[in-house]
Amino acid sequence: MTAHVPVSSGLPLGLSSDRVTRGTPARWAETTGWVDRDGLPIPSPVMIVGYVTIVRRWKDSKPEDITEHPLPDPEELNATIPQSDWDVGLDGKPRKPWALTYVIYMVNLKNGALFTYANSTFGAMLCYTQLEEQVAVMRMLRGEHVYPIANLDRRPMKTAFGMKTRPHLERLACA
């Protein structure tokens, strides 16, 4: 399980940890690409100002988050909830309520707008781990205070349902 590895210390810009989503929720879908909550494209490039893993479940259409590290095992949390209480997933099967979720905080370089991307998909995990690895390498080369600047992009991904696309952050530079 990935540990809490922020670009900045804690949540971005010294924000308190009383809630995970800051600024505008960012979404990514194969059909729309990177968009905000209103379905409008998020301006690119962005500066990545933080990232973290959490454990999240949705209850009554609202997120319930566990942010304190070390994170509990989602499988153990799910074992305490009867499957009859689980939501139905897109495949028509019961979906586990608790999931490891990857959170990335991004800032629009033109106006300072903050966006929060949070997702638990395999594509989100690939996007997150690649970002985490690139930041670690750049920190070795340039020191601890590295803020990646990235274009919001997509990459192909092979799935059980054929080729799909996934979210990707194409790193341009570091500030």
C-alpha positions as CSV (number, residue, x, y, z in Angstrom):
1,M,0.0,0.0,0.0
2,T,1.3,3.4,-0.9
3,A,2.2,5.7,2.0
4,H,1.3,9.4,2.3
5,V,3.8,11.0,0.0
6,P,2.9,14.7,-0.6
7,V,4.8,17.0,-2.8
8,S,4.3,19.6,-0.1
9,S,4.0,18.7,3.6
10,G,0.5,17.5,4.5
11,L,-2.3,18.8,2.3
12,P,-1.4,21.4,-0.2
13,L,-0.6,24.9,0.9
14,G,-0.8,24.0,4.6
15,L,-4.6,23.3,4.5
16,S,-6.1,21.4,7.4
17,S,-7.0,17.8,6.9
18,D,-10.7,18.1,7.9
19,R,-11.7,17.3,4.3
20,V,-10.0,15.8,1.3
21,T,-11.6,17.7,-1.6
22,R,-10.2,21.2,-2.0
23,G,-11.2,23.7,-4.7
24,T,-13.1,22.1,-7.5
25,P,-13.4,18.4,-8.0
26,A,-11.6,17.2,-11.1
27,R,-12.8,14.2,-13.1
28,W,-11.4,12.1,-15.8
29,A,-13.4,9.8,-18.1
30,E,-12.5,8.2,-21.4
31,T,-15.2,10.1,-23.2
32,T,-14.6,13.5,-21.7
33,G,-11.0,13.6,-20.7
34,W,-10.1,15.9,-17.7
35,V,-13.1,18.1,-16.7
36,D,-14.3,20.0,-13.7
37,R,-17.6,19.3,-11.9
38,D,-19.5,21.3,-14.5
39,G,-18.1,19.2,-17.4
40,L,-15.8,22.0,-18.6
41,P,-12.2,21.1,-19.6
42,I,-9.6,21.8,-16.9
43,P,-6.9,24.2,-18.3
44,S,-3.6,22.6,-18.9
45,P,-0.8,22.7,-17.9
46,V,-1.3,22.5,-14.1
47,M,1.1,22.5,-11.1
48,I,0.8,19.4,-8.9
49,V,0.9,20.7,-5.3
50,G,0.2,17.5,-3.4
51,Y,-0.9,13.9,-3.6
52,V,-2.0,11.4,-1.0
53,T,-3.7,8.0,-0.7
54,I,-6.8,7.6,1.4
55,V,-9.4,4.9,2.0
56,R,-12.9,6.0,0.9
57,R,-16.4,4.7,0.7
58,W,-19.6,6.4,-0.5
59,K,-22.5,6.4,1.8
60,D,-25.8,8.3,1.2
61,S,-24.1,9.9,-1.9
62,K,-21.3,11.4,0.2
63,P,-17.7,10.4,0.6
64,E,-16.6,9.0,3.9
65,D,-12.8,9.2,4.1
66,I,-10.1,7.7,6.3
67,T,-6.9,9.8,5.9
68,E,-4.7,8.9,8.9
69,H,-1.7,6.9,8.0
70,P,-1.0,4.1,8.1
71,L,-4.2,3.4,6.4
72,P,-6.4,0.5,7.4
73,D,-6.8,-2.5,5.0
74,P,-9.9,-1.8,2.8
75,E,-10.5,-5.6,2.7
76,E,-10.7,-5.8,6.5
77,L,-13.2,-2.8,6.5
78,N,-15.3,-4.4,3.8
79,A,-15.4,-7.7,5.7
80,T,-17.4,-5.9,8.5
81,I,-20.2,-4.8,6.0
82,P,-22.7,-7.5,4.9
83,Q,-22.6,-7.9,1.1
84,S,-26.4,-7.2,1.1
85,D,-25.5,-3.6,2.0
86,W,-23.0,-3.2,-0.8
87,D,-23.9,-1.1,-3.9
88,V,-24.1,-2.7,-7.3
89,G,-21.2,-1.9,-9.6
90,L,-21.3,-1.2,-13.3
91,D,-20.8,-4.9,-14.0
92,G,-24.0,-5.7,-12.1
93,K,-22.1,-7.4,-9.2
94,P,-21.9,-6.1,-5.6
95,R,-19.1,-3.5,-5.3
96,K,-16.9,-3.4,-2.3
97,P,-17.7,-0.2,-0.3
98,W,-14.2,0.7,0.9
99,A,-11.4,1.3,-1.6
100,L,-7.9,2.7,-1.7
101,T,-8.3,6.1,-3.4
102,Y,-5.6,8.1,-5.1
103,V,-5.8,11.9,-4.6
104,I,-3.9,14.5,-6.6
105,Y,-4.1,18.3,-6.0
106,M,-3.6,20.5,-9.0
107,V,-3.4,24.3,-9.5
108,N,-4.3,26.2,-12.7
109,L,-1.2,28.1,-13.5
110,K,-3.1,31.1,-15.0
111,N,-5.5,31.9,-12.1
112,G,-4.5,29.8,-9.1
113,A,-7.7,27.7,-9.1
114,L,-7.2,24.5,-7.1
115,F,-8.6,21.1,-8.3
116,T,-8.8,17.8,-6.5
117,Y,-8.7,14.5,-8.5
118,A,-9.7,11.5,-6.4
119,N,-10.4,8.0,-7.8
120,S,-9.9,4.4,-7.0
121,T,-9.6,2.9,-10.5
122,F,-6.6,1.0,-11.8
123,G,-6.0,3.8,-14.3
124,A,-5.9,6.3,-11.4
125,M,-3.4,4.1,-9.6
126,L,-1.2,4.0,-12.7
127,C,-1.4,7.8,-13.0
128,Y,-0.6,8.3,-9.3
129,T,2.3,5.9,-9.0
130,Q,4.0,7.3,-12.1
131,L,3.7,10.8,-10.7
132,E,5.0,9.6,-7.3
133,E,8.0,7.9,-9.0
134,Q,8.8,10.9,-11.1
135,V,8.7,13.3,-8.1
136,A,10.9,10.9,-6.1
137,V,13.5,10.9,-8.9
138,M,13.4,14.7,-9.3
139,R,13.8,15.2,-5.6
140,M,17.0,13.1,-5.7
141,L,18.2,15.3,-8.5
142,R,17.0,18.8,-7.4
143,G,16.1,18.6,-3.7
144,E,13.0,18.3,-1.6
145,H,10.9,21.2,-2.9
146,V,9.8,19.9,-6.3
147,Y,6.5,20.9,-7.8
148,P,5.8,19.2,-11.1
149,I,4.1,21.1,-13.9
150,A,2.2,18.7,-16.2
151,N,-0.2,18.6,-19.1
152,L,-3.4,16.8,-18.4
153,D,-3.3,13.9,-20.9
154,R,-4.4,10.3,-21.5
155,R,-2.7,7.0,-22.3
156,P,-3.9,3.7,-23.7
157,M,-4.5,0.8,-21.3
158,K,-5.3,-2.8,-22.0
159,T,-8.3,-4.1,-20.1
160,A,-10.4,-7.3,-19.9
161,F,-12.8,-5.3,-22.1
162,G,-10.2,-4.4,-24.8
163,M,-8.2,-1.2,-25.2
164,K,-9.3,1.8,-23.1
165,T,-7.7,5.0,-22.1
166,R,-6.6,6.1,-18.7
167,P,-5.7,9.5,-17.0
168,H,-2.1,10.6,-17.4
169,L,0.0,13.5,-16.3
170,E,2.6,14.4,-18.9
171,R,5.3,16.1,-16.8
172,L,6.7,19.2,-18.6
173,A,9.0,20.7,-15.9
174,C,9.5,21.2,-12.2
175,A,9.2,24.4,-10.3
